[in-house]
Amino acid sequence: MIQSIAIAGIHTGIGKTIASAVIAEAIGADYWKPVQAGAEERDAVTVQQLLTNGETRVHKEAIVLSQPMSPHAAAAIDDIVVDYTKFIWPQSKNKLIVETAGGLLSPMSSSTTMADFISHYKLPVILIAQNYLGSINHTLLTLEVLKSRGIKLLGLVMNGAANTSSESFIEEYSHVPIIARITHIDIADNHNIVKCATTIRPHILRYV
């Protein structure tokens, strides 16, 4: 398997897809989202439009489920068994950004979580976090899960507005570095993704 990095989140809806595109652009990686829940708005299509040469760097999902909901529920509706041990991984000479869905302990199937998938393939993780009321707790809980499972953590990437107080507490308490910041992108297009990727590249390349 090529060198792969999992993008995990502390919560649902914190911008993992945009963050995945920025990180992939910054390090020259390909992109893959193994399980897509919601066939009408596929993250792979979005990232293909955002990345430079996205047509060749974005790989087809292992499973696409029809409904935009938790994969275990969507799979039950579609009568599909999600078995990550049988996924066929993309073939590429580049590094691969692997975007998970939801938070770290969100279901991937009726009996497994995103963390189980990451552990099975021994993927190192970049954890995406945001600042909001409760985010310190969500971040530290997620870090505890990663540590308890022996999952290698490359670092935290903050997505959105800064909060020095929250971020300082997280870094000092967990001893996990914030390796990059992705500021709010008003218009998600290739130009702005490249601009953001150029900004974070020298920081993130020290860790990946």
ABEGO torsion letter per residue (X at the ends): XBBBBBBBBABBGAGAAAAAAAAAAAAGBBBBBABBBGAABBAAAAAAAABBGAAAABBBBABBBABBBBAAAAAAAAGBBBBAAABBBBBBABBBBBBBBEBAABBABAABBAAAAAAAAGBBBBBBBBBBBGAAAAAAAAAAAAAAAGBBBAEBBBBEBBBAAAAAAAAAAAGBBBABBBBBBABBBAAAAAAAAAAAAAAAAAAX
